[in-house]
Structure formats: structure tokens, C-alpha cells
Amino acid sequence: MSDGHGSMGLPAFNPEHPYRAGEDPIMDAWYTTFFIENHLDYSAYPDCVASPEQVRFMVYAEENERYYPCSDRMFGSIMRREKSRCLQEKYEDVLHRILDLIDRQIENEWDKTFLRCLFKSKYQHETRDGLMIPSRLEKRLLKLYLDRTQIDDPYLCEKAGRNKQAFRMLSSEAFQKALNHIDEGDLLSFPAMLSEIKGCVDCLKLQRLFALSVEDSLWESDVVLQYTVEDFLMLLGRSLAGDGVEPLWDFLLVHRKQGASGMPHPKKILWLVDEAGGVMVDLAIIRYLTQLGHKVIISFKRGPLFTKVDFYDAQEDEILCRELEDVLLMKEQRLGKNELVHILKSDKNIMAICDGTREDLNLLLASTTFARVFKEVDCIISKGPDQRRRFFDTHFRFTQDIYSIAKDENGVASIWYKARHPAVIKFSHKDLEKKAQAIISQMEAAKQKGMTVIFYSGIIGSIPGRLAMAKRIMSIFIRFLKEQSANTFIINPSEYYEAGMDADDLMFMWEIVQRSCLIDIWRFQLYDDIIKAFEIMGTKVPPEWVGKDATFSTGCTKEMKIALEVQKQHPEMQIIGPSQEKFLRREEYGIGKMYDRRLSEICAV
């Protein structure tokens, strides 16, 4: 009997009109199976996979659309169950890469035969249904290899050798002469004003370094040891290709023709490094960018992934470690917003994190720290073809502008640009600080009039799916308080919520206000307050609100700690509400959520 879904039981996949959950139960089931089998389903693996809210820090998906970490072509092939030649070739490439690793590193013939048979069996099992993303297959097989052989990093020595060779190249007299060489053509193209020449020099030097950064033969073979100044000049003189060249110069505020238009506004850049060896050229570029006033956060892989540079290399590789000596290594995987902003505002211009994964770019498995950095910076610069595919061979748009630097089919460096989704609403920490200061100014004006300043902390987003009602309850009760009390200025936090704000933004803004020492009375919502609000509305208290008070709120729990700290500085401030001992059950926001991350498991959104 026909089910109306074609011979395979599924409608055709079209990335230009992506499928959205809820349109078709059969497709929903197949989508869910895909995510579960790839260990990318948040519901099935909440301790490993990023929550939808965390993913939204990085990916702007349409309503009910689910992000997947592979190209549209790959995803479409899997969704159609067609087992295309493209997919099979990618699978085979992964297998051959692992088998080559066995042949290179395992000397004992018995062990070699055993491992080859083991991996062929595992490969057949994992690819049987055609559901596996090739990069996920690669991660599983590589992990199995590391577990079975007890080799920490099969490419440790090779990566160290690449970094050492790249360092020697960059330090060589021939390279330095070529990098700083100016010929007559360059002189003729310089502007007449001295104030503009620096911009031209900056652009020329960056262009040369970007051109060099994709020349992997320089650290993969010994050919570079014979290079002369002329050889380097030929490489450094190659033009950059791609539609992202001019946008990148505009972003960095360096221009070859016009020169610099003034001191650049410092930018925060998340730089996704790629291969060992190439990272040394990346660092040369990054250091030059910091001289222009920018801040750069370097992202490494969490652990071994063939010749990709990882966070362990950043701490243990002799050459790389020396180059990163003055770089702040941020090891915390769940860094909070306030801690991150504090670091970004420090005098450190270069920082380093790991992305939390051991595979090519996978935003579903990225760490909380990586997601927060992604959200806070001004752009992403991604190196290499593997990360380029994840950003550009997909219809998904992101929350930041993406620049990709990789070698094109002609062998030259190309820069691609993908603008962030136009609907993205971004609140920088400076924006939030301004909003906080505007509220503080209102508080100061009220106190000058002799008014009592009251801050009201209550449930706003802590009950999933009840944000509108929470705001209504708070507003109704605060209006009641104002009617009962004369000459008071009561701050209603729900009035300051704006679309696009998440818990990170709100807590950062409110903490500035709360620590101003301008609050006379800090009132935390009681259950009696909620009862009174529903009484004014003329209705009974709904089940989900019964017994609730400020102690149910993650934000209020954090705010009680702040209130007690402020009270030590400002003893006259009164705290009204549930006793502080009851603020124990809420621990930490899920990233991007308005409620404790544990509530995801027990509350229906």
C-alpha cells in the first residue's frame, strides 16, 4: 500500500526548502534516527551534545529547523537513503586513512592483521545503514585505534616536526628579507601622506602572510630549506582570491590603496586553526593583528585528530609552547559569561581555548566556552578546507560573519566570506553595560527625589514555556505594590527584557545594576505575591505556579548571593523574601536558557 512518500517512504530532500520538524512523522522519525545514530541527539546524549539553546549561540536556524554538522549534499544523500557514490567514497577514504595508520605504526604482523580485520568489521557495521556522517565515522575509528594501541597521539612527532620546520622557515634570514622587501612598484603605489603609508604596509604584510599560510609544502617537506629570497618573494607575491578579500580588509580596517582611515576600532576575532605547521604562520598573522589593536582567541581541537593541531600540542609541543608563552590558555570548558567578559576586557590580546571536539568543525559537540566565545566575538576566521566545507557547503547561516582561508583549485590562498544571518540580534557587553548604566541613572534620579529604590527579583523564565505569564504576574504585583506604597521607585526586570536576550545577557546587565549600591530594598518574590497577582486577575493559581517563589528561579538564586555580598558593603539595604537558606535547589543555567539546566529533563517546554 502506498504511504504517499515515494518508494523509499520519504519525501525528497531539498536544502533550498529545508525540512522542519512537525511536517511529517515519517521524516521526523528518520531525522531523529540520523541524529541518534551519529550520537548528535541532545535528548539521547544531553551530557555530550549541545542543547538547542547553546547551538543558537552559533547557528541561526529557522523555526523548527534542526542544524546538522555536514554539507547539504552529504545530508541530502543520507536522508534519501541513496548510498551515493560520493558518500561511499568518503567512507572509503576514512577506512584507508586508518588502515594506512596501522601499516605505518604497527610492526608486529599478528597485531597488524588483527587490527586490520577489526577495523574492517567495525567499518562494515557502522556504514551498513548509510546513516553515519563520514567525520563521525572517522572519530569512532580513530578513538578505537587509540584505545586498542594505547598510543596517545599517533602524529605527535610528525606535528612537532612540522612546527619546528615552519618556525625555522619564519625565522630564516631569507624569509625575513622577503617578507619586508619593498620594490619600486610598491613604492609607486604608496600614498603621498605619511599618515596613510602605515595602512598600506599593514595590508601588504598581511596579504603576504595570508598567501604563505596555505603553502603546506613548506612544513610538510624539506624543500623549504633550499629556498632563497627570490623563492619566498614568489610565494609572498601571490594575489589572494575569493569574495572575502575586500570584506576582510574592511573588517580589519587596513586598505592597500587608501591606507588606514584612522586608528582601528579593536575587534575580537575567534581564529579556528587547522594543521600543525600552518599554525606557526597563523600565529605570525595573529601577532600582527594584535599590533593593530585587535584581540584574538585561538581555537584548537580538544585532542588528537591526525595532523590537526590540538590543545595538548599548545601546552606540550616545545616550539608551539614557546610561541604561546604569553598567551592565556583558557582550560575551563564551561566558562560563564561574566568570567569570559572579564577575560576579554583584560590586557591579554591573545587567548586560546579548545573547541571541545576531536573532529572537523562540529558545533553540536562544541564546548560551552567555545559557544560563548563564538557569540561574543566580532567575527570568525577559519583555516583550511575541512572547516570551510562545514561553514560554506551548507544553507545554514551563523550568528557571526565567517571568513574562510584555504588553498583553492589553482593553489593560491582564497578568502571566502559568509555574512551572519540578518535577523541575528547581538548584545555586546558594551551594549549591556550602557543599558545597565541607563537604569542606574534612573535609580540615581529617584534617590535625588527622596524616593525609596526597590529591586524586585522574581521568576521570569524559570518555568519553561511560561515567560509571558511570568512577566504578567510580576508586572501586576509590582503595580499593586506601587499603589500600596508612596514615593517608591520599583524596578520591574521584566520590563527591560528585549527580544534576543538570553540569561547570559540579562544576568550580566542586572549584576552591574545590583552592585551599584543604590538599592534600598531588595525584594524576592514570595508565593503570596503570586497568589495576589492571580487574585487581581480574578483567576485561580494554575498548577505549574502552585508553591512557586523566587527560590525556584536560577536567576534569583544567583541574585540572592549577590544581594548578600552587596549587603555587606551596604548594610542599610533590606532583603525581603524567602529565607536565604531556601535558595539551594537551583545550580546553573543551561547555556542560553532562562532556567536551571536540570529542568530540561523534568519540564515540558
Backbone hydrogen bonds, N-H to C=O, Kabsch-Sander energy under -0.5 kcal/mol:
donor,donor_aa,acceptor,acceptor_aa,energy
9,G,6,G,-1.3
10,L,5,H,-0.6
17,H,14,N,-1.4
21,A,64,N,-2.7
23,E,20,R,-1.4
28,D,24,D,-2.6
29,A,25,P,-2.1
30,W,26,I,-2.0
31,Y,27,M,-2.9
32,T,28,D,-2.6
33,T,29,A,-2.3
34,F,30,W,-2.2
35,F,31,Y,-2.1
36,I,32,T,-2.6
37,E,33,T,-2.8
38,N,34,F,-1.4
39,H,36,I,-1.7
40,L,35,F,-3.5
41,D,35,F,-0.6
42,Y,40,L,-0.6
45,Y,41,D,-2.6
48,C,45,Y,-1.5
49,V,45,Y,-2.8
50,A,364,L,-3.3
55,V,51,S,-2.4
56,R,52,P,-1.8
57,F,53,E,-0.5
57,F,54,Q,-1.2
58,M,55,V,-2.0
59,V,55,V,-3.2
60,Y,397,R,-2.0
61,A,59,V,-1.0
65,E,62,E,-2.3
67,Y,65,E,-0.5
70,C,68,Y,-1.4
72,D,393,D,-2.4
75,F,71,S,-2.6
76,G,72,D,-3.0
77,S,73,R,-2.0
78,I,74,M,-2.0
79,M,75,F,-2.8
80,R,76,G,-2.0
81,R,78,I,-1.1
82,E,77,S,-1.5
83,K,77,S,-0.5
88,Q,84,S,-2.3
89,E,85,R,-2.6
90,K,86,C,-1.9
91,Y,87,L,-2.3
92,E,88,Q,-2.6
93,D,89,E,-2.3
94,V,90,K,-1.8
95,L,91,Y,-2.2
96,H,92,E,-2.7
97,R,93,D,-1.9
98,I,94,V,-1.8
99,L,95,L,-2.8
100,D,96,H,-2.5
101,L,97,R,-1.5
102,I,98,I,-2.1
103,D,99,L,-2.4
104,R,100,D,-2.1
105,Q,101,L,-2.0
106,I,102,I,-2.5
107,E,105,Q,-0.7
112,K,108,N,-2.6
113,T,109,E,-2.7
114,F,110,W,-2.5
115,L,111,D,-2.7
116,R,112,K,-2.4
117,C,113,T,-2.2
118,L,114,F,-2.6
119,F,115,L,-2.7
120,K,116,R,-1.9
121,S,117,C,-2.1
122,K,118,L,-2.5
123,Y,119,F,-2.5
124,Q,120,K,-2.2
125,H,121,S,-2.1
126,E,122,K,-2.5
127,T,123,Y,-1.9
128,R,124,Q,-0.7
128,R,125,H,-0.6
130,G,127,T,-0.8
136,R,133,I,-0.9
137,L,133,I,-2.2
138,E,134,P,-2.6
139,K,135,S,-1.9
140,R,136,R,-2.1
141,L,137,L,-2.6
142,L,138,E,-2.6
143,K,139,K,-2.5
144,L,140,R,-2.2
145,Y,141,L,-2.1
146,L,142,L,-2.5
147,D,143,K,-2.6
148,R,144,L,-2.6
149,T,145,Y,-2.4
150,Q,146,L,-1.6
152,D,150,Q,-0.6
156,L,153,D,-1.7
159,K,155,Y,-2.8
160,A,156,L,-2.1
161,G,157,C,-2.5
162,R,158,E,-2.2
163,N,159,K,-2.5
164,K,160,A,-2.3
165,Q,161,G,-2.4
166,A,162,R,-2.7
167,F,163,N,-2.3
168,R,164,K,-2.3
169,M,165,Q,-2.2
170,L,166,A,-2.5
171,S,167,F,-1.7
172,S,168,R,-0.8
172,S,169,M,-1.0
176,Q,172,S,-2.2
177,K,173,E,-2.3
178,A,174,A,-1.9
179,L,175,F,-3.0
180,N,176,Q,-1.8
181,H,178,A,-1.0
187,L,183,D,-1.9
188,L,184,E,-2.4
189,S,185,G,-1.3
190,F,186,D,-0.8
190,F,187,L,-0.7
196,E,193,M,-1.2
197,I,193,M,-0.8
197,I,194,L,-0.8
198,K,194,L,-0.8
200,C,196,E,-1.2
201,V,197,I,-2.4
202,D,198,K,-2.8
203,C,199,G,-2.2
204,L,200,C,-2.5
205,K,201,V,-2.6
206,L,202,D,-2.5
207,Q,203,C,-2.5
208,R,204,L,-2.0
209,L,205,K,-2.2
210,F,206,L,-2.9
211,A,207,Q,-2.1
212,L,208,R,-1.9
213,S,209,L,-1.8
214,V,211,A,-0.7
215,E,212,L,-2.0
216,D,214,V,-2.0
218,L,215,E,-2.0
219,W,216,D,-1.3
220,E,216,D,-1.2
221,S,217,S,-1.3
224,V,221,S,-0.6
225,L,222,D,-1.7
226,Q,223,V,-1.6
227,Y,224,V,-1.7
232,F,228,T,-2.1
233,L,229,V,-2.5
234,M,230,E,-1.9
235,L,231,D,-1.6
236,L,232,F,-3.2
237,G,233,L,-1.6
238,R,235,L,-1.3
241,A,413,A,-2.4
244,G,415,I,-2.9
245,V,242,G,-0.9
248,L,244,G,-2.1
249,W,245,V,-2.2
250,D,246,E,-2.7
251,F,247,P,-2.4
252,L,248,L,-2.6
253,L,249,W,-1.1
254,V,249,W,-2.0
259,G,255,H,-1.1
269,I,267,K,-0.6
269,I,295,K,-2.5
270,L,379,C,-2.3
271,W,269,I,-0.7
271,W,297,I,-2.9
272,L,270,L,-0.6
272,L,381,I,-2.9
273,V,271,W,-0.9
273,V,299,S,-1.5
276,A,307,T,-2.6
278,G,276,A,-1.2
279,V,275,E,-1.3
280,M,277,G,-1.3
281,V,277,G,-0.7
282,D,278,G,-2.2
283,L,279,V,-2.3
284,A,280,M,-1.4
285,I,281,V,-2.2
286,I,282,D,-3.1
287,R,283,L,-2.6
288,Y,284,A,-1.5
289,L,285,I,-2.3
290,T,286,I,-2.1
291,Q,287,R,-1.4
292,L,288,Y,-0.9
292,L,289,L,-0.5
293,G,290,T,-1.3
294,H,289,L,-2.0
295,K,267,K,-3.2
296,V,349,N,-2.8
297,I,269,I,-3.3
298,I,296,V,-0.6
298,I,351,M,-3.3
299,S,271,W,-2.9
300,F,298,I,-0.5
300,F,353,I,-2.5
301,K,309,V,-1.5
302,R,357,T,-3.0
303,G,357,T,-0.7
308,K,305,L,-2.4
309,V,274,D,-2.2
311,F,301,K,-3.0
314,A,310,D,-1.5
315,Q,311,F,-0.7
315,Q,312,Y,-1.0
316,E,312,Y,-2.1
317,D,313,D,-1.9
321,C,317,D,-3.4
322,R,318,E,-1.6
323,E,319,I,-1.9
324,L,320,L,-1.5
325,E,322,R,-1.2
327,V,324,L,-1.9
328,L,350,I,-1.8
329,L,327,V,-0.7
330,M,328,L,-0.7
330,M,352,A,-3.4
331,K,329,L,-1.0
335,L,332,E,-0.5
340,L,336,G,-2.4
341,V,337,K,-2.9
342,H,338,N,-2.2
343,I,339,E,-1.9
344,L,340,L,-2.8
345,K,341,V,-1.8
346,S,343,I,-1.3
351,M,296,V,-2.4
352,A,328,L,-2.7
353,I,298,I,-3.0
355,D,300,F,-2.8
365,L,362,N,-1.4
367,S,355,D,-1.8
368,T,333,Q,-0.7
369,T,333,Q,-2.2
371,A,367,S,-2.3
372,R,368,T,-2.6
373,V,369,T,-2.6
374,F,370,F,-2.8
375,K,371,A,-1.9
376,E,372,R,-1.8
377,V,373,V,-2.0
378,D,268,K,-3.3
379,C,268,K,-1.0
380,I,401,D,-2.6
381,I,270,L,-2.7
382,S,380,I,-0.5
382,S,403,Y,-3.3
383,K,272,L,-2.0
384,G,405,I,-2.4
388,R,384,G,-1.3
389,R,385,P,-2.1
390,R,386,D,-1.2
391,F,387,Q,-1.5
392,F,388,R,-3.1
393,D,389,R,-1.9
397,R,60,Y,-0.6
399,T,58,M,-2.2
401,D,378,D,-0.5
402,I,418,K,-2.8
403,Y,380,I,-2.8
404,S,416,W,-2.3
405,I,382,S,-3.0
406,A,404,S,-0.5
406,A,414,S,-1.9
408,D,412,V,-2.7
411,G,408,D,-1.9
414,S,406,A,-3.0
415,I,241,A,-3.0
416,W,404,S,-2.4
416,W,414,S,-0.5
418,K,402,I,-2.5
421,H,398,F,-2.5
424,V,421,H,-1.9
426,K,424,V,-0.6
428,S,426,K,-0.6
432,L,428,S,-2.3
433,E,429,H,-2.1
434,K,430,K,-2.1
435,K,431,D,-2.2
436,A,432,L,-2.4
437,Q,433,E,-2.4
438,A,434,K,-2.1
439,I,435,K,-1.7
440,I,436,A,-2.3
441,S,437,Q,-2.3
442,Q,438,A,-1.5
443,M,439,I,-2.1
444,E,440,I,-2.7
445,A,441,S,-2.3
446,A,442,Q,-2.1
447,K,443,M,-2.3
448,Q,444,E,-2.0
449,K,445,A,-0.9
449,K,446,A,-0.6
450,G,447,K,-1.7
451,M,446,A,-2.4
452,T,487,N,-2.1
453,V,451,M,-0.5
454,I,452,T,-0.6
454,I,489,F,-2.9
455,F,521,I,-2.5
456,Y,454,I,-0.5
456,Y,491,I,-1.6
457,S,455,F,-0.6
457,S,523,R,-3.1
458,G,456,Y,-0.5
466,R,463,I,-2.1
470,A,466,R,-2.3
471,K,467,L,-2.2
472,R,468,A,-1.9
473,I,469,M,-2.7
474,M,470,A,-2.2
475,S,471,K,-2.4
476,I,472,R,-2.5
477,F,473,I,-2.2
478,I,474,M,-2.4
479,R,475,S,-2.2
480,F,476,I,-1.7
481,L,477,F,-2.3
482,K,478,I,-2.4
483,E,479,R,-1.7
484,Q,480,F,-1.4
485,S,481,L,-1.9
489,F,452,T,-3.1
490,I,488,T,-0.6
491,I,454,I,-3.1
491,I,489,F,-0.5
492,N,490,I,-0.6
495,E,492,N,-1.9
496,Y,493,P,-1.6
497,Y,494,S,-0.7
501,M,498,E,-2.2
506,L,502,D,-2.4
507,M,503,A,-2.7
508,F,504,D,-1.9
509,M,505,D,-2.4
510,W,506,L,-3.0
511,E,507,M,-2.0
512,I,508,F,-1.1
513,V,509,M,-1.5
514,Q,510,W,-3.3
515,R,511,E,-1.9
516,S,513,V,-1.5
517,C,514,Q,-0.7
520,D,453,V,-2.1
521,I,453,V,-2.2
522,W,574,Q,-3.2
523,R,455,F,-2.7
523,R,521,I,-0.7
524,F,576,I,-3.5
525,Q,457,S,-2.9
530,I,526,L,-1.3
531,I,527,Y,-2.5
532,K,528,D,-2.4
533,A,529,D,-2.1
534,F,530,I,-2.2
535,E,531,I,-2.1
536,I,532,K,-2.4
537,M,533,A,-1.8
538,G,534,F,-0.7
538,G,535,E,-0.7
539,T,534,F,-2.6
545,W,542,P,-1.8
546,V,542,P,-0.8
546,V,543,P,-0.9
548,K,545,W,-1.8
550,A,525,Q,-2.8
552,F,549,D,-2.1
553,S,550,A,-1.5
557,T,553,S,-1.8
558,K,554,T,-2.0
559,E,555,G,-2.5
560,M,556,C,-2.4
561,K,557,T,-1.3
562,I,558,K,-1.8
563,A,559,E,-3.0
564,L,560,M,-2.2
565,E,561,K,-1.6
566,V,562,I,-2.9
567,Q,563,A,-2.4
568,K,564,L,-1.1
569,Q,565,E,-1.0
570,H,566,V,-2.3
573,M,570,H,-2.3
574,Q,520,D,-2.6
576,I,522,W,-2.4
576,I,574,Q,-0.5
582,K,579,S,-1.9
583,F,580,Q,-1.5
584,L,582,K,-1.9
585,R,582,K,-0.6
587,E,585,R,-0.5
590,G,595,Y,-1.5
593,K,590,G,-2.8
597,R,588,E,-2.2
599,L,596,D,-1.8
600,S,597,R,-1.0
601,E,598,R,-1.3
602,I,598,R,-0.5
603,C,599,L,-2.3
605,V,603,C,-0.5
